[in-house]
Amino acid sequence: MKLLYLLSSTFLLFFYLTSCQVHPREPFSSAQVPTTPDYSQDRYWAALPWRQDAADKTPDGLTNQQASAKVDVFFLHPTTYTGKRGDKLWNGPVKDAKLNERTNDSPIQYQASIFNGSGRVFAPYYRQAHLHAYFTEDTLSARRAFDLAYDDVRKAFRYYLANHNQNRPIIIASHSQGTTHAIRLLKEFFDDKPLSNRLVAAYIVGIPVLSTAFTTLEPCQDSTDLNCYTAWRTYKRGYEPTQTHPAVVVTNPLTWTLEDTYAPASLNDGAVIRPFEKLRPEAADAQVHGPVLWASKPKFPGSWLMMTKNYHVGDMNIYYQNIRENVALRVAEYLAQKS
Protein backbone atom coordinates (compact mmCIF):
# COMPACT_ATOMS: atom_id res chain seq x y z
CA MET A 1 0.00 0.00 0.00
CA LYS A 2 2.86 2.38 0.77
CA LEU A 3 4.33 1.86 -2.69
CA LEU A 4 0.95 2.46 -4.28
CA TYR A 5 0.68 5.73 -2.39
CA LEU A 6 4.01 6.80 -3.83
CA LEU A 7 2.73 6.44 -7.36
CA SER A 8 1.78 9.64 -9.13
CA SER A 9 -1.84 10.56 -8.66
CA THR A 10 -2.08 10.86 -12.42
CA PHE A 11 -1.02 7.24 -12.91
CA LEU A 12 -3.51 6.16 -10.26
CA LEU A 13 -6.13 8.14 -12.16
CA PHE A 14 -5.23 6.20 -15.31
CA PHE A 15 -6.01 2.90 -13.61
CA TYR A 16 -9.24 4.38 -12.26
CA LEU A 17 -10.36 5.64 -15.64
CA THR A 18 -9.61 2.44 -17.49
CA SER A 19 -10.96 -0.01 -14.91
CA CYS A 20 -13.98 1.81 -13.47
CA GLN A 21 -15.48 3.33 -16.59
CA VAL A 22 -19.29 3.13 -16.88
CA HIS A 23 -20.34 3.69 -20.49
CA PRO A 24 -23.42 5.71 -21.47
CA ARG A 25 -25.94 3.06 -22.60
CA GLU A 26 -28.11 5.26 -24.79
CA PRO A 27 -27.40 7.72 -27.61
CA PHE A 28 -26.68 11.34 -26.76
CA SER A 29 -29.85 13.32 -26.06
CA SER A 30 -29.99 17.10 -25.78
CA ALA A 31 -32.79 16.58 -23.27
CA GLN A 32 -30.33 14.87 -20.95
CA VAL A 33 -27.42 17.24 -20.49
CA PRO A 34 -26.05 18.72 -17.25
CA THR A 35 -26.73 22.27 -16.10
CA THR A 36 -25.01 24.94 -18.21
CA PRO A 37 -22.18 26.62 -16.27
CA ASP A 38 -22.38 30.35 -15.59
CA TYR A 39 -18.82 31.63 -15.82
CA SER A 40 -19.67 34.88 -14.05
CA GLN A 41 -19.76 32.71 -10.91
CA ASP A 42 -16.42 31.65 -9.44
CA ARG A 43 -17.71 28.17 -8.55
CA TYR A 44 -17.66 27.19 -12.22
CA TRP A 45 -13.89 27.69 -12.38
CA ALA A 46 -11.40 25.09 -11.18
CA ALA A 47 -8.72 27.78 -10.92
CA LEU A 48 -8.82 31.55 -10.59
CA PRO A 49 -5.80 33.67 -9.67
CA TRP A 50 -7.50 35.57 -6.82
CA ARG A 51 -8.88 32.44 -5.13
CA GLN A 52 -7.07 29.71 -3.24
CA ASP A 53 -7.20 26.50 -5.27
CA ALA A 54 -5.10 23.55 -6.43
CA ALA A 55 -3.42 25.58 -9.20
CA ASP A 56 -1.72 27.68 -6.49
CA LYS A 57 0.28 24.76 -5.15
CA THR A 58 4.01 24.36 -5.77
CA PRO A 59 6.59 21.68 -5.01
CA ASP A 60 9.15 22.60 -2.34
CA GLY A 61 11.57 25.29 -3.52
CA LEU A 62 9.18 26.82 -6.05
CA THR A 63 6.82 29.73 -5.50
CA ASN A 64 3.42 30.77 -6.78
CA GLN A 65 3.93 34.05 -8.68
CA GLN A 66 0.38 34.70 -9.85
CA ALA A 67 0.01 37.89 -7.83
CA SER A 68 2.80 39.59 -9.80
CA ALA A 69 2.45 37.77 -13.14
CA LYS A 70 2.18 39.87 -16.29
CA VAL A 71 0.62 37.18 -18.46
CA ASP A 72 -2.41 34.89 -18.19
CA VAL A 73 -2.73 31.15 -18.65
CA PHE A 74 -5.98 29.62 -19.88
CA PHE A 75 -5.80 25.94 -18.93
CA LEU A 76 -8.12 23.17 -20.16
CA HIS A 77 -8.05 20.02 -18.06
CA PRO A 78 -8.16 16.44 -19.39
CA THR A 79 -10.98 13.93 -19.00
CA THR A 80 -11.89 12.98 -15.45
CA TYR A 81 -15.49 11.97 -16.15
CA THR A 82 -16.16 8.23 -16.40
CA GLY A 83 -19.82 8.12 -15.39
CA LYS A 84 -21.78 6.43 -12.65
CA ARG A 85 -23.92 3.31 -12.61
CA GLY A 86 -27.28 4.07 -14.17
CA ASP A 87 -25.97 7.36 -15.54
CA LYS A 88 -27.04 8.14 -19.11
CA LEU A 89 -25.04 11.34 -19.43
CA TRP A 90 -22.44 11.75 -22.16
CA ASN A 91 -21.11 14.88 -20.45
CA GLY A 92 -19.89 15.44 -16.91
CA PRO A 93 -21.99 17.62 -14.58
CA VAL A 94 -20.14 20.77 -13.53
CA LYS A 95 -21.99 20.68 -10.20
CA ASP A 96 -20.72 17.19 -9.32
CA ALA A 97 -18.55 17.79 -6.23
CA LYS A 98 -16.75 14.44 -6.44
CA LEU A 99 -15.98 14.91 -10.13
CA ASN A 100 -14.64 18.40 -9.48
CA GLU A 101 -12.55 17.09 -6.60
CA ARG A 102 -11.02 14.49 -8.92
CA THR A 103 -10.26 17.24 -11.44
CA ASN A 104 -8.68 19.44 -8.78
CA ASP A 105 -6.60 16.75 -7.10
CA SER A 106 -5.02 15.47 -10.29
CA PRO A 107 -4.82 17.68 -13.42
CA ILE A 108 -5.25 21.06 -11.72
CA GLN A 109 -2.67 20.30 -9.05
CA TYR A 110 -0.23 18.30 -11.18
CA GLN A 111 -0.60 20.15 -14.49
CA ALA A 112 -2.15 23.61 -14.14
CA SER A 113 0.17 24.45 -11.23
CA ILE A 114 3.12 24.20 -13.63
CA PHE A 115 2.15 27.60 -14.97
CA ASN A 116 1.76 29.55 -11.71
CA GLY A 117 5.40 30.60 -11.78
CA SER A 118 4.83 32.89 -14.76
CA GLY A 119 1.12 33.48 -15.27
CA ARG A 120 -2.25 33.93 -13.66
CA VAL A 121 -4.05 30.61 -14.05
CA PHE A 122 -7.65 30.46 -15.28
CA ALA A 123 -9.12 26.96 -15.62
CA PRO A 124 -12.85 26.47 -16.24
CA TYR A 125 -14.86 23.46 -15.28
CA TYR A 126 -16.72 22.40 -18.40
CA ARG A 127 -19.21 19.71 -19.28
CA GLN A 128 -16.47 17.39 -20.44
CA ALA A 129 -17.29 14.53 -22.76
CA HIS A 130 -17.28 11.05 -21.21
CA LEU A 131 -13.99 9.19 -21.69
CA HIS A 132 -15.92 6.63 -23.75
CA ALA A 133 -16.52 9.28 -26.41
CA TYR A 134 -12.96 8.64 -27.64
CA PHE A 135 -13.59 4.92 -28.18
CA THR A 136 -17.29 4.45 -28.99
CA GLU A 137 -18.64 3.35 -32.35
CA ASP A 138 -21.49 5.81 -31.80
CA THR A 139 -19.55 8.63 -33.40
CA LEU A 140 -22.58 10.89 -33.68
CA SER A 141 -23.13 10.83 -29.91
CA ALA A 142 -19.42 11.37 -29.36
CA ARG A 143 -19.34 14.37 -31.68
CA ARG A 144 -22.35 15.92 -29.97
CA ALA A 145 -20.76 15.36 -26.55
CA PHE A 146 -17.51 17.01 -27.66
CA ASP A 147 -19.42 19.89 -29.22
CA LEU A 148 -21.29 20.50 -25.97
CA ALA A 149 -18.01 20.49 -24.05
CA TYR A 150 -16.41 22.92 -26.50
CA ASP A 151 -19.40 25.21 -26.28
CA ASP A 152 -18.62 25.60 -22.57
CA VAL A 153 -14.92 26.17 -23.29
CA ARG A 154 -15.80 28.87 -25.81
CA LYS A 155 -18.15 30.59 -23.37
CA ALA A 156 -15.57 30.46 -20.59
CA PHE A 157 -12.89 31.94 -22.83
CA ARG A 158 -15.17 34.69 -24.07
CA TYR A 159 -16.10 35.57 -20.49
CA TYR A 160 -12.42 35.56 -19.51
CA LEU A 161 -11.52 37.87 -22.43
CA ALA A 162 -14.33 40.29 -21.68
CA ASN A 163 -13.92 40.44 -17.91
CA HIS A 164 -10.45 39.38 -16.81
CA ASN A 165 -7.83 39.60 -19.55
CA GLN A 166 -7.46 43.38 -19.92
CA ASN A 167 -5.27 43.00 -23.03
CA ARG A 168 -2.68 40.87 -21.25
CA PRO A 169 -0.55 38.28 -23.10
CA ILE A 170 -2.04 34.77 -23.09
CA ILE A 171 -0.73 31.22 -22.83
CA ILE A 172 -3.06 28.38 -23.84
CA ALA A 173 -2.29 25.15 -22.00
CA SER A 174 -4.12 21.83 -22.12
CA HIS A 175 -3.90 18.09 -21.85
CA SER A 176 -5.82 15.23 -23.51
CA GLN A 177 -9.50 16.18 -23.92
CA GLY A 178 -8.45 19.69 -22.98
CA THR A 179 -6.25 19.68 -26.08
CA THR A 180 -9.10 18.42 -28.24
CA HIS A 181 -10.88 21.65 -27.30
CA ALA A 182 -7.75 23.83 -27.25
CA ILE A 183 -7.13 23.08 -30.94
CA ARG A 184 -10.62 24.38 -31.75
CA LEU A 185 -10.13 27.37 -29.46
CA LEU A 186 -6.86 28.30 -31.15
CA LYS A 187 -8.47 28.01 -34.58
CA GLU A 188 -11.44 30.16 -33.61
CA PHE A 189 -9.70 32.91 -31.64
CA PHE A 190 -6.00 32.96 -32.60
CA ASP A 191 -5.25 31.33 -35.94
CA ASP A 192 -4.96 34.11 -38.53
CA LYS A 193 -6.68 36.41 -36.03
CA PRO A 194 -5.43 39.64 -34.38
CA LEU A 195 -5.39 37.88 -30.98
CA SER A 196 -2.46 35.75 -32.18
CA ASN A 197 -0.20 38.72 -31.43
CA ARG A 198 -1.01 38.28 -27.74
CA LEU A 199 -0.33 34.53 -27.79
CA VAL A 200 2.95 33.87 -25.99
CA ALA A 201 2.72 30.17 -26.86
CA ALA A 202 0.41 27.18 -26.58
CA TYR A 203 1.26 23.96 -24.75
CA ILE A 204 -1.30 21.55 -26.25
CA VAL A 205 -0.32 18.10 -25.05
CA GLY A 206 -1.67 14.56 -25.09
CA ILE A 207 -3.62 14.51 -28.38
CA PRO A 208 -2.11 14.22 -31.89
CA VAL A 209 -1.76 17.70 -33.37
CA LEU A 210 -1.17 17.81 -37.12
CA SER A 211 1.20 20.35 -38.62
CA THR A 212 -1.69 21.20 -40.96
CA ALA A 213 -4.09 21.92 -38.08
CA PHE A 214 -3.79 25.70 -38.39
CA THR A 215 -3.56 28.27 -41.14
CA THR A 216 -0.90 30.56 -39.66
CA LEU A 217 0.02 29.16 -36.25
CA GLU A 218 3.23 27.13 -36.49
CA PRO A 219 4.95 24.63 -34.19
CA CYS A 220 7.57 26.20 -31.94
CA GLN A 221 11.05 25.55 -33.32
CA ASP A 222 13.11 26.27 -30.22
CA SER A 223 12.86 27.21 -26.54
CA THR A 224 12.15 30.93 -27.08
CA ASP A 225 9.96 30.86 -30.18
CA LEU A 226 6.72 32.85 -29.75
CA ASN A 227 3.17 32.90 -31.14
CA CYS A 228 3.50 29.14 -31.71
CA TYR A 229 2.54 25.82 -30.14
CA THR A 230 4.21 22.76 -28.63
CA ALA A 231 2.71 19.26 -28.57
CA TRP A 232 3.68 15.71 -27.63
CA ARG A 233 2.37 12.32 -26.46
CA THR A 234 4.61 10.17 -24.27
CA TYR A 235 5.20 6.42 -24.60
CA LYS A 236 7.73 3.98 -23.23
CA ARG A 237 10.90 3.74 -25.29
CA GLY A 238 10.51 0.97 -27.86
CA TYR A 239 6.79 1.47 -28.37
CA GLU A 240 5.76 1.57 -32.03
CA PRO A 241 2.34 3.14 -32.69
CA THR A 242 0.08 1.02 -34.90
CA GLN A 243 -1.55 4.08 -36.45
CA THR A 244 0.79 6.77 -37.69
CA HIS A 245 0.52 10.06 -39.52
CA PRO A 246 3.58 11.77 -41.00
CA ALA A 247 2.37 15.25 -40.08
CA VAL A 248 1.98 14.84 -36.29
CA VAL A 249 3.87 17.53 -34.37
CA VAL A 250 6.09 16.23 -31.57
CA THR A 251 8.07 18.59 -29.36
CA ASN A 252 10.83 17.31 -27.09
CA PRO A 253 10.12 18.94 -23.69
CA LEU A 254 13.78 18.62 -22.67
CA THR A 255 15.24 20.38 -25.73
CA TRP A 256 12.17 22.25 -27.06
CA THR A 257 12.94 21.31 -30.64
CA LEU A 258 11.20 19.02 -33.12
CA GLU A 259 14.38 17.08 -33.82
CA ASP A 260 14.81 13.41 -32.94
CA THR A 261 18.04 14.02 -31.03
CA TYR A 262 18.14 11.98 -27.82
CA ALA A 263 17.81 14.05 -24.65
CA PRO A 264 19.22 12.22 -21.60
CA ALA A 265 17.52 12.19 -18.21
CA SER A 266 20.24 14.50 -16.93
CA LEU A 267 18.39 17.30 -18.75
CA ASN A 268 15.20 16.60 -16.82
CA ASP A 269 15.09 19.22 -14.06
CA GLY A 270 12.30 17.58 -12.15
CA ALA A 271 9.22 15.42 -12.43
CA VAL A 272 6.43 15.73 -9.89
CA ILE A 273 5.15 12.38 -8.66
CA ARG A 274 3.96 11.67 -5.10
CA PRO A 275 4.33 13.40 -2.76
CA PHE A 276 3.53 16.48 -4.83
CA GLU A 277 5.96 18.61 -2.83
CA LYS A 278 9.04 16.71 -4.04
CA LEU A 279 10.75 17.45 -7.37
CA ARG A 280 12.48 14.41 -8.84
CA PRO A 281 15.32 15.45 -11.18
CA GLU A 282 16.48 13.05 -13.90
CA ALA A 283 13.20 11.12 -13.67
CA ALA A 284 13.00 10.41 -17.42
CA ASP A 285 14.69 11.08 -20.73
CA ALA A 286 12.96 12.11 -23.97
CA GLN A 287 13.31 11.57 -27.70
CA VAL A 288 11.05 12.36 -30.63
CA HIS A 289 10.22 9.13 -32.45
CA GLY A 290 7.95 9.64 -35.44
CA PRO A 291 4.50 10.72 -34.19
CA VAL A 292 5.24 10.15 -30.47
CA LEU A 293 7.69 11.05 -27.73
CA TRP A 294 9.73 8.19 -26.32
CA ALA A 295 10.74 8.08 -22.65
CA SER A 296 12.40 5.42 -20.57
CA LYS A 297 10.31 4.26 -17.61
CA PRO A 298 10.20 7.20 -15.15
CA LYS A 299 12.25 6.69 -12.00
CA PHE A 300 10.46 7.09 -8.69
CA PRO A 301 9.73 4.81 -5.72
CA GLY A 302 7.28 2.17 -6.84
CA SER A 303 7.76 2.81 -10.56
CA TRP A 304 8.36 -0.91 -11.09
CA LEU A 305 4.58 -1.28 -10.70
CA MET A 306 4.05 0.64 -13.96
CA MET A 307 3.39 -1.96 -16.63
CA THR A 308 1.86 0.33 -19.24
CA LYS A 309 3.76 1.55 -22.29
CA ASN A 310 1.45 4.54 -22.54
CA TYR A 311 2.60 7.41 -20.33
CA HIS A 312 -0.27 9.64 -21.44
CA VAL A 313 -1.36 10.66 -17.96
CA GLY A 314 2.19 11.75 -17.14
CA ASP A 315 2.74 13.77 -20.33
CA MET A 316 3.13 16.99 -18.36
CA ASN A 317 4.17 16.12 -14.80
CA ILE A 318 7.03 13.86 -15.96
CA TYR A 319 8.54 17.07 -17.37
CA TYR A 320 7.02 19.42 -14.77
CA GLN A 321 10.02 21.64 -14.03
CA ASN A 322 11.25 21.81 -17.63
CA ILE A 323 7.85 23.04 -18.78
CA ARG A 324 7.75 25.55 -15.92
CA GLU A 325 11.18 26.88 -16.84
CA ASN A 326 10.34 27.08 -20.52
CA VAL A 327 7.17 29.04 -19.81
CA ALA A 328 9.26 31.56 -17.86
CA LEU A 329 11.74 31.76 -20.73
CA ARG A 330 9.09 32.41 -23.37
CA VAL A 331 7.32 34.96 -21.18
CA ALA A 332 10.57 36.84 -20.62
CA GLU A 333 11.25 36.82 -24.36
CA TYR A 334 7.74 38.01 -25.15
CA LEU A 335 7.85 40.86 -22.66
CA ALA A 336 11.32 41.89 -23.85
CA GLN A 337 10.15 42.06 -27.44
CA LYS A 338 7.07 44.09 -26.51
CA SER A 339 8.90 46.55 -24.24
Secondary structure, 3 states (H helix, E strand, C coil): CHHHHHCCHHHHHHHHHHHCCCCCCCCCCCCCCCCCCCCCCHHHEEECCCCCCHHHCCCCCCCCCHHHCCEEEEEECCCCCCCCCCCCCCECCCCCHHHHHHHHHHHHHHCHHHHHHCEEEEEECCCCECHHHHCCCCHHHHHHHHHHHHHHHHHHHHHHHHHHHCCCCEEEEEECHHHHHHHHHHHHHCCCCHHHHHEEEEEEECCCCECCCCCCCEECCCCCCCCEEECCCEEECCCCCCCCCCCECCCCCCCCCCCCCCECHHHCCCEECCCCCCEECCCCCEEEECCEEEECCCCCCCHHHCCCCECHHHCCHHHHHHHHHHHHHHHHHHHHHHC
